[in-house]
Amino acid sequence: MSNKRSIGVLLFEGFELLNVFGLLEMYGMAADHFDIRLVYEDGSVIASRQGPKSIVDVSLTMHKSLICCWFRAV
């Protein structure tokens, strides 16, 4: 049985790359403690403000036990 915590980062169209992936780098360094998932409302590919796209892991309705973090555009 795993004692990892699941963290879901809720993305939106035009998200800021540094806001999302800068934070995830910190949690990624403790990968033995956290299970990180990118979340979007329909579980598809989503574009950042800077252009690169991300493939999300789950849709909002698929995963019910995530600790969600989200960021608003500035």
C-alpha positions as CSV (number, residue, x, y, z in Angstrom):
1,M,0.0,0.0,0.0
2,S,1.3,3.4,-1.0
3,N,1.4,6.4,1.4
4,K,1.7,8.9,-1.5
5,R,-0.5,11.9,-1.6
6,S,-2.2,12.6,-4.9
7,I,-1.8,16.2,-6.2
8,G,-3.9,17.4,-9.1
9,V,-3.0,20.7,-10.8
10,L,-6.1,22.1,-12.4
11,L,-5.2,23.7,-15.8
12,F,-7.1,26.2,-17.9
13,E,-6.7,27.5,-21.4
14,G,-3.8,30.0,-21.4
15,F,-2.2,28.8,-18.2
16,E,1.3,30.1,-17.4
17,L,4.0,27.5,-17.9
18,L,6.3,28.7,-15.0
19,N,3.4,29.0,-12.5
20,V,2.5,25.3,-13.1
21,F,5.8,23.6,-13.9
22,G,7.9,25.6,-11.4
23,L,5.6,24.3,-8.6
24,L,5.6,20.8,-10.0
25,E,9.4,20.7,-10.0
26,M,9.4,21.0,-6.3
27,Y,6.9,18.2,-5.8
28,G,8.7,16.1,-8.4
29,M,11.8,16.2,-6.3
30,A,9.8,14.3,-3.6
31,A,8.3,11.8,-6.1
32,D,8.4,9.1,-3.5
33,H,5.8,11.1,-1.5
34,F,3.6,12.6,-4.2
35,D,1.6,11.3,-7.2
36,I,1.2,14.3,-9.5
37,R,-1.6,14.6,-12.1
38,L,-2.5,17.4,-14.5
39,V,-6.3,18.0,-14.5
40,Y,-8.5,19.7,-17.1
41,E,-12.2,19.7,-17.4
42,D,-12.5,17.3,-20.4
43,G,-9.1,15.5,-20.0
44,S,-7.7,16.5,-23.3
45,V,-4.6,18.5,-24.6
46,I,-4.5,22.1,-23.4
47,A,-2.4,25.1,-24.6
48,S,-0.4,27.3,-22.3
49,R,-0.2,31.1,-22.8
50,Q,3.3,30.7,-24.2
51,G,2.1,28.2,-26.8
52,P,3.4,24.7,-25.7
53,K,0.6,22.2,-25.0
54,S,0.3,19.8,-22.2
55,I,-1.4,16.4,-22.2
56,V,-3.5,16.1,-19.1
57,D,-3.7,12.9,-17.0
58,V,-7.3,13.1,-15.9
59,S,-10.6,15.0,-16.4
60,L,-12.3,16.7,-13.5
61,T,-14.9,13.9,-13.3
62,M,-12.4,11.0,-13.4
63,H,-10.5,11.5,-10.1
64,K,-12.2,12.3,-6.9
65,S,-9.4,12.1,-4.3
66,L,-7.0,14.8,-5.5
67,I,-5.6,17.7,-3.6
68,C,-6.1,20.4,-6.3
69,C,-3.9,23.4,-6.9
70,W,-4.8,26.0,-9.4
71,F,-3.5,29.3,-10.6
72,R,-5.2,32.3,-12.2
73,A,-3.7,34.2,-15.1
74,V,-2.3,37.6,-14.3
